[in-house]
Amino acid sequence: MAKICGISKASVQRIWQANGWKPHLVKTFKLSNDPHFIEKLDDVVELYMNPPDHALVFCIDEKSQIQALDRTQARLADEERPRRNDDP
């Protein structure tokens, strides 16, 4: 990454640390098979690197790789659940 960006390895490390990034702790990574992925990536990086004036740039991760798992605890029976009343 440092070589591609034209900066030192120490600079990459400082940037990661300053932003709390820990890519070495990521267990999996999926590369998109979208043929336009690089173009889209460039657009997103451009927004972060050069945001438009008077604009906020947000990133929302859908977590599409996370799978819903079974509950770890049994559900309460209906009569055991507290009743909710939204009436004023």
N, C-alpha and C positions, 0 to 999 in steps of 0.2 A: 504494500500500500504506500509506504513512504517513497519508494522508487517511482511509482506511477505518479504520485502527487508532486514529486520533486522536492520533498522535504526530508528531514532526518527521521530516523526511527524514534529518537527521543522526542521529537515534536509530535509524532503520532501518539506516543505514549502519554504525553502531557495533555493533548486534546481529549483522548479517551478518558483520562483521569478527571479532567475538569468537567466533563459532561456525565461522569458516572457510568460510562460505557464499559462493559466487561464481556467483549465478544468471545474471549477464551472460555467463558462459562456456559456458552450456548451449546447444548447437546446435539441439536440438529439444525440443519439449514437446507432449505429447498430452493433451488434455482428455478425460476419460471421457465416454462417452455413456450411462452408467448414470443412469437417472432419479432414483436415490436418492443420487447422488454427493455432493451438498452435505450431506445428512444424515450420511453416512458421514464426510465430511471434518470436519464439526463434532464428531463423536464422537472422532475421532483427535486433533484439536487440543485438545479438552477433556482428554483423557488426559495430554497433554504439559503443558498449562498447569496442571492440577489433578490430579496423580497421586494415586491412593488411598494411604492410609497403609500402610507396610510392603509396598510393591509396587514392582517394577521395570517400566519401560515400555520395550519394545524396538521398533525399526522394522526390518523385514526387507524389502529390496527384491528382488523376483524378477528384476529386469532383463528384463522380458518384451519389451522393445523391441530387445534385442540379438540379432543373428542369428549363428548359428555359421557361420564362414567356413572355406574350405579351408585346410589346413595350409600354412605358408609354407616348410617344409623337408620333404624326403622322409623317409619312415619308414625305420628301419634294418631290414634283413632279419632274420628270426628268429635266424639263427646269429650275427649281429653284436651282438645285444642281450645285455647281461649277464644271467645267470641269477639268479633270486631264490629264496631258500630261507627259508621262514618256520618251518621245523622247529627245535625247541630243540636 
